[in-house]
Amino acid sequence: MLLKISWRNIWRNRARSLVIIIAIILGVTGGNFSASVRLGVEQQNFRETVENQVSHIQIHHPEFIANPEARFRIPGGNNKAEEISEHPGVSSVSARTVVEGMAASANMNSGVMIKGVDPESEANTSGLDGLVTEGSYFEQEGRLPPAIVGRELAETLLSDLGSRIVLTFQDINGEMISASFRIEGLFEVSSLAFEKSKLFVRSDHLNELIGDTSAVTEIAVLLSDNDRYREITDELQGLYPESKVRHWADMRPALFYSLEFLNQNLIWLVAIIIMGVSFGLLNTILMSVLERIRELGILMAIGMKKIRLFGMIVLETTMLAAIGGIAGLFSSWALISYLGRRGLDLSGTGGEGMGEFGYASVIYPALEPAFYFQVAVVVFVFAIIAAVYPAWKAIRLVPAEAVREE
């Protein structure tokens, strides 16, 4: 009976009820969409930074981190890479030869990090082959060994596909050497800094030049389950104490803290928006109570208990919040699902500058299913809070005075 009365009461003033329902729908949709965009940006940044650039775990000679030179090699690097590839939880491994150097074309030069890789293992570990947007991926043989260059670096060098570039770097004895390469492919990532500072060549070509055909200065490890990155890092450090084993959170602490902060505070972003909307809900219910003072007085005069009257006001508030909240959750889910597949292209609104900070200009919003449940709880809690004052106002009425109210 109380449910039926409450349902009729909220539709006495249809316009007012519809306005607050629409406000709740827009608040929930806007809050969820804002959270999904923020989460989508960070998830894309994580995928590109960790999976395409640094991998989950990297292993180096202890001196290599401060001085990335060819002389600081990992003893038995190729054998260790094979052993690690058999470790439980490891998806793929890439043994690299990484050296700092200079890339020069006929027009310009630029400092770069030269990465000598095995094409197949590198494709499995960092997905480099999928990042090549123009040219080919170590498929062509010619007079000069091939190089895969970031598009931003190619533009800096005023070079293009097929252009000859000269790489200068140190060999294992610290002697400066130079060698010519040909640009076979151009890769693109969201981080322009990565595009401008990295280039890839075959490890057998680079190792021959530095004077050690089996050289490995970096082992990149991709895991099948990122949640185990700390556990597996500790295991590998125990197996290879003579090497320095680091996980992605150590190598990219800013990204780690950004994700940690985001996971803990996304719901607060939505809660603040819903809290603002709840003031409108409070105002709507309060106006409804004040308009029905005489009616409420009569109900109490004929024997309605205050607890039932209190419950009726709370129920009316909860119904309005439930209608708006459920519709808002559904509309936000539909919007986020659509944009999650299609992408939100910000390139026409200045979003192309996001690449300077390592972010893509096309964002794919995303939200975990559990987040919708959390939002539903927040809506329900704020609905109860918003109902307290109007309900308290109602039960404070004196029946004898309320029935005489015009």
Buried (B, 14 or more C-beta within 10 A) or exposed (E): EEEEEBEEBBEEBEEBBBEBBEBBBBBBBBBBBBBBBBBBBBBBBBBBBBBBBBBBBBBBBEEBEEEBBBBBBBEBBBEBBEBBBEBEBBBBBBBBBBBBBBBBBEEEBBEBBBBBBBBEBBBBBBBBBEBBEEBEBBEEEEEBBBBBBBBBBBBBBEBBBEBBBBBBBBBBEEEEBEBEBBBBBBBBBBBBBBBBBBBBBBBBBBBBBBBBEBBBBBBBBBBEEEEBBEEBBEBBBEEBEEBBBBBBBBBBEEBBEBBEEBEEEBBEBBBEBBBEBBEBBBBBBBEBBEEBBBEBBBBBEEEBEEEBBBBBBBBBBBBBBBBBBBBBBBBBBEBBBEBBEEBBEBEEEEBEEBBEEBBBBBBBBBBEEEBBEBBBEBBBBBBBBBBBBBBEBBBEBEBEEBBEEE
